[in-house]
Amino acid sequence: MGQGKPILTMGTDVYYYYDPNTFPTGRDIEKDVKADKKALQKHYGTKVHVKKLTAKQKFIDDWNAMPDEKIDAVVIYSHANHSLFRTKSKSTIGESGEKESEGLEYFTVTDVAGDLSSKDIDIMVMLGCNMGTTSRNDNLATEFIKSDNNLGIHRLIAFDGNVSHWHKSFLFFITQRHTLASIPNMDNYHPDGVHDGFKLYRYVQNKEKEKTTYKIFHTIRGYSICSNCSYDVM
């Protein structure tokens, strides 16, 4: 995302998937989604299709229904870890606004290759915790982008570590921003409490082999600010 005039794009819109029950109490995720949608529309100058995550099969169906031609961006906003993200929360509110049956559903790394059809996506952004965990080469980011799974994703941004979300208002509440930051705590992936933060993944092909590379992002704001450091993920 960014400021100023829309960028020139050859794509066919943006697709934004989110779990409406990510935060059952204490915060309104719809404010984040509304702010992201406005910023993405401004950046790409195109339509943003917002899709609720209410069931695993619904996500698969919505993904496969996306056009095969160039897609500007795909965003996934849901609770996650290195191997899965939530596609249905307890007491899910369906498209009709009615409460549906309780139960959790997840989309896992093993589902990537078998259930999703190939697209042509310029960039994909994953906003959940540890979807790009550095200590695991089989994380969601690498599974989505690697050529073996043939999903057609050219670049992918995902987070190494736990991420917090909050909402900021500027200019007397006229401008709204969805803001993200690393939570500096220790977990199974980061016993020292040090996280890489958001990383940009690419798949690079050469004469000898294919490899995934990533750059560390200092901030998620704009989905576009990164350091000059790059690493190979084998």
ABEGO torsion letter per residue (X at the ends): XEBEBBBBBABBEBBBBBBAAABABGBBAAAAAAAAAAAAAAAAGBBBBBBBBABAAAAAAAAAABBABBBABBBBBBBBBAABBBABBBGBBBAAGBBBBBEBBBBBAAAAAAABBBBBBABBBBABBGAABAABAABAAAAAABAAAGAGBABBBBBBEBBBBBBBBBGGGABBBBBBBBBBBBBAABAAGBBAEBBBBBBBBBAABBBBBBBBBABABGGABBBABBBBBX
